[in-house]
Amino acid sequence: METNWVKNAAGRRIPTQVNGQEVIPFQGVGKYRVQGKKHAPSIPSVVDFPKDGNKVVSSLKEALQKAGLGNGMTISTHHHFRDGDLVSNRIFDIAHQLGVKDLRWFPSASFPCNSPLIKYLEDGTIHHIEGSLNGPLGRFTSEGKMRGTAVLRSHGGRVQAIQDGEVKIDIAVIAAPSCDSFGNANALYGPSACGVLGFAEMDVRYAEKVIMVTDNLVDFPCLPIQIEGNYVDYVVVVDKIGIPEKIVSGTTQITRSPDRLKIAELTARFCLETEILHDRCIIQSGAGSISLAFGVFVHQMLKGKNWKAAVSFGGSTKYSVQMLQEGTAEKILEGQLFDTAAIESMRENPLHHNFSVFNAYNYHSKGNLTSMIDLVTLGATEVDVNFNANVVTHSDGYLLHGIGGWQNCLHAKNVILPVPLFRDRIPVIVDEVTTLCGPGELIDVIVTERGIAINPLRADLIEKAKAANLPLKTIYELKEEAERICGKPQKPQFTDQLIGIVKWPDGTVIDAIRQVKNIEV
Amino acid sequence: MKVSSGNRGDAVRSDCFTELSDEGGVSNQVFLKSKVKALYGKSIETICLEMLEFFGLQGVSVNIEDSGALPFVIAARLEACIKQLVATGKSFLFEKLPENDYPIAANRFRRSRLYIPGNNPKMMINAGIYGSDAVILDLEDAVLPEKKHEARLLVRNALCQVNFYGAERMVRINQVPEGLSDLEYIVPFGVHTIVIPKCESPDDILFVEQRIRKITGQVGTVHLIPIIESALGVENAFEIAISSENVVALAIGLEDYTADIGAQRTSEGRESFFARSRIINAARAAGVQPLDSVASSFEDLEALADTAQSSKALGFEGIGCIHPGQIQTVNKSFSPSEKEIEKAKKIVFAFFQAEKVGKGVVAVDSKMVDAPVVKRAQKIIENAIVFGLLNQNWMESYGNELG
């Protein structure tokens, strides 16, 4: 089908239609409002459910058949098991056996463990994927081999799409580390414990049918209740839903790379000198290699000043737990957990609180919690001279990462991107990003091992950083330095075939991704 | 014939493995496997073809497995191949970066000197960003014997093309006499200082000086730092230190020294106390800096700070680093402490006041202060200013504070 292209408010060329649906071009940050009522699933009646509350069926196949699995449906899953997910692929094995076609998979993220699904994209079982695409799935998509168009959304953008009815989920299949026969579930206990199930909460509430899959069926009631059984249609018990060591690593390690440590330390120093870091500040934590090291420096600085963060937003690890235990963080609001120490803390410490993406990131919520955060640090594959950043494609044009909570976090008061100036000869600071994921007006500071560039919009930070004698450079100087070291790269070549779009958290389209030319074999 | 150079493998970054074969057709060919092919494929091919033409090669094929090597690395690897295949007196040289055109004074501080293996491009590229006073590109112990040739070319190109951000550029050559042939690859390319390992007699220094003179046609263009690593070297330390005006420091290498005297190396270092004191005394007598051996601990920064502080207390002015993570701790340990600076300010200010009124005697807190104490305080103030710990015009505000 011929693609019609228009330019959006960010000046990017985007299609007017994606997968047969009209899309709305990005209109600028905070400009778009959707009208009408939220989407709602069909009304159930208790008479249709077993009186004894036992919703267990014999197999996932039976549950999917009972849920009415059919051609063209939308199937959603969560990614709390990360690369240790044993459930998602099984759904499509069954769909394939049943001869079902043209499914849309709507995961909260995909991982390399999902690459066996390529065969179902090839044989027509799956039409396309709307979720993060990386590894072999990203390569497959970038080379234009997926029939439909990939839709990349932030975690918050996914909730937005579910709530305003842009994506109507037919069947949500929820892998649950602990579950009772009624469907009440939590992720705190069981062999596949992952701590929280925040990414599945919206799916459960808005899907037509909900199937819980567990390897740890417990007596009613499964406490504490993170997912309420009243939303659940069927419960399936299987041998194993996840690979624990791939869900949480027992030991999350701080980077040993001296370059990354230098970047993390410089970032921490910047935050202290410019007073971004202060007593009772609200911070975000993560498990990226620079983020972890940065978190440790922040912990030490807060301790040294006898300060305390009022809240730490997780992605938590043992290092965030340490802050909670040693009093440099008062409370943790938890979105996802990265190691066993964090799960233990979640079980035992009432100040470590389950807090879903609905609350933190969603455009249709009554208030934006991310704009209350004082400080976030985020990664990027590219940043351009206008401070625009890319997080989904590599400089060679291939899909590399999902958006995750990245776009949502851009609304924090101070957004810092600690990134190396170049990675294995590939400059990170460039003339123009390959794919636009975050507009420069929301990105305040770039910290590299060779200097700090502050967005000219943040005159306040520039003034403070100058006074503190921090190594400031302009973004142009950084870009030139990267090119002097690496050489000026060729531009990646694309065909005009659309392979994916990037959504802004309000549901509009901020950029499009096209098929890479000169595919490497 | 097929020859190769460089490194490959999953863990290799910023390097390339290069193979050159003369069993090709009529024209030169480049085959490239690279993660950055979409971005730099053309420029890699161009530089390879340009080099083959420069060296007058025809009908050869180049096979490159690249892991993000910078142009100066690719060129060094290919030149190493070419020089195995044909005898040539030519060299494929890059321009020297103007950013690296800064002089280093003979008596410049050398608190930290970071060792970088001479055949590891990944570590070279960022060597200057960690704030060490000096960077040592090491051609000696860090390079396998069969890799010495390609390391020399890599170090030569790195001296020209890597921005060292103000650090003193040192190269540790191989032991004399083998090390003399390293000099032509480094002396013309902006090295500040040659580090001469396992130095035992003034002759070693003289041989190096002769060779440098032959290369540059001049005397005194490059600083020299001999490392004393043997019993004989320790006995000859003073003679070595005064053997040339270009010797700017004496360093001690304890690993070899302790083996040479038949002792076990311990953390307390009693076995090397004599040698360390001897080196310090010889260096001071000759008017050059005494530099301590290499600090091995980089995980435990408190232990490192202890080591560095006791080294400073003994009289050393700096210590060798094997990991960038050591540099801040080492720099801090060899810089004057806050307490030292405060005390020195008091003394220097009192001296200034006394001079102003023509008094010959300086008193601080109603105690007399001797001339050497004043001199040491002045040195501390001088260093504090250089290291950015004290404002140059401190005395103005200091005077105001005191009223």
HADDOCK unambig.tbl for C-alpha pairs under 7 A between the chains (distance, minus, plus):
assign (segid A and resid 258 and name CA) (segid B and resid 324 and name CA) 6.17 0.50 0.50
assign (segid A and resid 258 and name CA) (segid B and resid 325 and name CA) 6.40 0.50 0.50
assign (segid A and resid 396 and name CA) (segid B and resid 38 and name CA) 5.79 0.50 0.50
assign (segid A and resid 396 and name CA) (segid B and resid 39 and name CA) 6.57 0.50 0.50
assign (segid A and resid 424 and name CA) (segid B and resid 13 and name CA) 6.43 0.50 0.50
assign (segid A and resid 424 and name CA) (segid B and resid 14 and name CA) 5.44 0.50 0.50
assign (segid A and resid 424 and name CA) (segid B and resid 68 and name CA) 4.61 0.50 0.50
assign (segid A and resid 425 and name CA) (segid B and resid 68 and name CA) 5.05 0.50 0.50
assign (segid A and resid 425 and name CA) (segid B and resid 69 and name CA) 6.61 0.50 0.50
assign (segid A and resid 425 and name CA) (segid B and resid 70 and name CA) 6.37 0.50 0.50
assign (segid A and resid 450 and name CA) (segid B and resid 129 and name CA) 6.89 0.50 0.50
assign (segid A and resid 486 and name CA) (segid B and resid 70 and name CA) 6.06 0.50 0.50
assign (segid A and resid 489 and name CA) (segid B and resid 39 and name CA) 4.82 0.50 0.50
assign (segid A and resid 489 and name CA) (segid B and resid 40 and name CA) 5.73 0.50 0.50
assign (segid A and resid 490 and name CA) (segid B and resid 39 and name CA) 4.63 0.50 0.50
assign (segid A and resid 490 and name CA) (segid B and resid 40 and name CA) 6.28 0.50 0.50
assign (segid A and resid 491 and name CA) (segid B and resid 39 and name CA) 6.48 0.50 0.50
assign (segid A and resid 492 and name CA) (segid B and resid 38 and name CA) 6.18 0.50 0.50
assign (segid A and resid 492 and name CA) (segid B and resid 39 and name CA) 6.63 0.50 0.50
